[in-house]
Amino acid sequence: MLLSGISCGSNKKTTPKDANNLVTTNTWYISGPTIENQNFLNNTRKSKGIIRITAKNNPVGAIELNVMISNSESNDGIPTNIPKNSEYVSITYKSSQLIKLQAREGNEEESGCVHGGSHPRVDVPASPNQFTTIQIPWSHFRQDGKPDGKLLNIHNLCKFNFVNYNPVAGSQLEIASVSIQNLKN
């Protein structure tokens, strides 16, 4: 599902009222052919309040950038129960390519977030020239991005994966904010 109804945002430093911003509050993890490594990515996140990655020359394989909903010392952890009154996730980003945003669920016992499981997802359109803010309703996250795919269980949410399956050399993704409506940290 390709998202529409995009409004322009801005690249701004995080303020205390942005305590729900996963860019500034949680450790991010990266895999794939990027110039930046995980240490550089998180140091930039802490000092500048932004995630910034660039595809290597001749990239082979997908680039996957992910963040746990509840901060964790690893790329796995416990799932988060998103409140019933939460209707969307808001993202402020700039990207030279379309990105698949996966909302990874925990295991069926709702006790862990090990690799695998359900990956309801949406398409986040390219926005190469300016930062854009979008609000993605939870109801748009469907298994494999299909209109009739299984709906995301927001009461068992582990992490967000921002995936570029076909990176082009030099393609960039910058994320200034990822905030879940009505999530209290």
C-alpha positions as CSV (number, residue, x, y, z in Angstrom):
1,M,0.0,0.0,0.0
2,L,1.5,3.3,-1.1
3,L,0.9,6.1,1.4
4,S,-0.6,9.4,0.4
5,G,-1.7,12.6,2.2
6,I,1.8,13.6,3.0
7,S,2.5,16.9,4.7
8,C,5.9,18.7,4.9
9,G,7.9,18.6,8.1
10,S,11.1,20.1,9.2
11,N,14.5,18.9,10.3
12,K,14.7,20.1,13.9
13,K,16.5,19.2,17.0
14,T,14.4,17.1,19.5
15,T,12.9,18.9,22.5
16,P,11.8,17.4,25.8
17,K,8.2,17.1,24.5
18,D,9.5,14.7,21.9
19,A,10.2,12.0,24.6
20,N,8.3,9.6,22.4
21,N,10.7,10.0,19.4
22,L,12.4,6.7,18.8
23,V,15.2,8.4,16.9
24,T,16.4,10.1,20.1
25,T,15.3,7.6,22.8
26,N,16.3,4.2,21.4
27,T,19.3,2.4,19.9
28,W,19.1,1.8,16.2
29,Y,20.5,-1.2,14.3
30,I,21.8,-1.4,10.7
31,S,22.6,-4.2,8.3
32,G,23.4,-4.2,4.6
33,P,25.6,-2.2,2.2
34,T,25.8,1.2,3.9
35,I,28.7,3.6,4.3
36,E,27.8,4.2,7.9
37,N,28.2,1.5,10.6
38,Q,26.1,1.1,13.7
39,N,28.4,3.0,16.0
40,F,28.5,6.0,13.6
41,L,24.8,5.8,13.1
42,N,24.0,6.0,16.9
43,N,26.7,8.6,17.6
44,T,25.1,10.8,14.9
45,R,21.6,10.1,16.3
46,K,22.7,11.1,19.8
47,S,24.6,14.3,18.8
48,K,22.4,15.6,16.0
49,G,19.0,14.0,16.7
50,I,18.8,12.3,13.2
51,I,19.4,9.0,11.6
52,R,21.3,9.2,8.3
53,I,22.4,6.3,6.1
54,T,23.9,6.1,2.6
55,A,24.2,3.1,0.3
56,K,27.7,2.0,-0.7
57,N,28.9,2.0,-4.3
58,N,27.7,-1.1,-6.1
59,P,25.4,-2.2,-3.2
60,V,24.6,-5.9,-3.0
61,G,21.6,-6.9,-0.9
62,A,19.0,-5.0,1.1
63,I,19.6,-2.3,3.6
64,E,17.7,-2.8,6.9
65,L,17.5,-0.2,9.5
66,N,15.6,-1.1,12.7
67,V,14.6,0.1,16.1
68,M,12.9,-1.6,19.0
69,I,9.7,0.0,20.3
70,S,10.8,-0.5,23.9
71,N,14.4,0.3,24.3
72,S,16.6,-2.8,24.5
73,E,20.3,-3.6,24.8
74,S,20.0,-5.8,21.7
75,N,18.1,-6.1,18.5
76,D,15.6,-8.4,20.2
77,G,13.6,-7.9,23.4
78,I,10.1,-7.8,24.7
79,P,7.1,-6.7,22.7
80,T,5.3,-3.5,23.5
81,N,1.5,-3.3,24.0
82,I,0.5,-0.1,22.1
83,P,-2.5,1.6,23.8
84,K,-6.0,1.1,22.3
85,N,-6.3,4.8,21.7
86,S,-3.2,4.9,19.4
87,E,-4.3,5.2,15.8
88,Y,-0.9,5.8,14.0
89,V,2.8,6.2,13.9
90,S,4.2,9.5,12.7
91,I,7.5,9.6,10.8
92,T,9.5,12.6,9.6
93,Y,12.0,11.5,6.9
94,K,13.8,12.3,3.7
95,S,14.6,9.4,1.3
96,S,15.9,9.2,-2.3
97,Q,14.1,5.8,-2.7
98,L,10.9,4.1,-1.8
99,I,11.2,2.4,1.6
100,K,9.3,-0.6,2.9
101,L,8.3,0.0,6.6
102,Q,7.8,-3.3,8.4
103,A,6.1,-3.4,11.8
104,R,7.5,-6.5,13.4
105,E,5.3,-8.5,15.8
106,G,6.5,-10.6,18.7
107,N,6.0,-14.4,19.0
108,E,2.6,-15.8,19.5
109,E,3.2,-16.1,23.3
110,E,3.8,-12.3,23.3
111,S,7.0,-12.9,25.3
112,G,9.8,-12.1,22.8
113,C,10.9,-10.5,19.6
114,V,13.3,-13.0,18.1
115,H,13.9,-12.8,14.4
116,G,11.1,-14.1,12.3
117,G,7.4,-13.8,12.9
118,S,4.9,-11.5,11.2
119,H,6.0,-8.5,9.1
120,P,2.9,-6.3,8.3
121,R,4.2,-3.5,6.2
122,V,3.5,-0.3,4.1
123,D,5.4,1.5,1.4
124,V,6.9,4.9,2.4
125,P,7.3,7.0,-0.8
126,A,10.5,8.7,-1.8
127,S,10.9,12.3,-0.7
128,P,14.3,13.2,-2.1
129,N,14.2,17.0,-1.8
130,Q,12.7,17.8,1.6
131,F,11.8,16.3,4.9
132,T,8.3,15.0,4.9
133,T,6.0,14.0,7.8
134,I,3.5,11.2,7.4
135,Q,1.0,9.6,9.8
136,I,0.5,6.0,9.0
137,P,-2.6,4.4,10.5
138,W,-2.1,1.1,12.1
139,S,-4.9,-0.3,9.8
140,H,-2.6,0.2,6.8
141,F,0.0,-2.3,8.1
142,R,-0.9,-5.6,6.4
143,Q,1.1,-8.8,6.0
144,D,3.3,-8.5,2.9
145,G,1.7,-5.1,2.2
146,K,-1.3,-6.8,0.6
147,P,-4.7,-5.2,1.0
148,D,-6.2,-8.5,2.3
149,G,-3.1,-9.4,4.3
150,K,-3.3,-10.1,8.1
151,L,-3.7,-6.9,10.1
152,L,-0.9,-5.8,12.5
153,N,-1.5,-6.7,16.2
154,I,-0.4,-3.4,17.9
155,H,-0.6,-5.1,21.3
156,N,2.4,-7.2,20.4
157,L,4.7,-4.8,18.5
158,C,8.4,-5.3,18.7
159,K,10.2,-3.0,16.2
160,F,10.1,-1.1,13.0
161,N,12.3,-2.1,10.1
162,F,13.0,0.5,7.4
163,V,14.0,-1.7,4.4
164,N,15.4,-0.7,1.0
165,Y,15.3,-3.9,-0.9
166,N,17.0,-2.5,-4.0
167,P,19.4,0.2,-2.9
168,V,21.1,2.4,-5.6
169,A,24.6,3.6,-5.0
170,G,24.6,6.8,-3.0
171,S,20.9,6.5,-2.1
172,Q,20.1,8.2,1.2
173,L,17.6,7.8,4.0
174,E,17.4,10.4,6.8
175,I,14.9,10.0,9.7
176,A,14.3,12.9,12.1
177,S,11.4,11.4,14.1
178,V,9.4,8.2,14.6
179,S,6.7,8.7,17.2
180,I,3.8,6.5,18.2
181,Q,0.5,8.3,19.0
182,N,-0.4,8.1,22.7
183,L,2.6,5.9,23.7
184,K,3.9,6.8,27.1
185,N,7.5,6.0,27.8
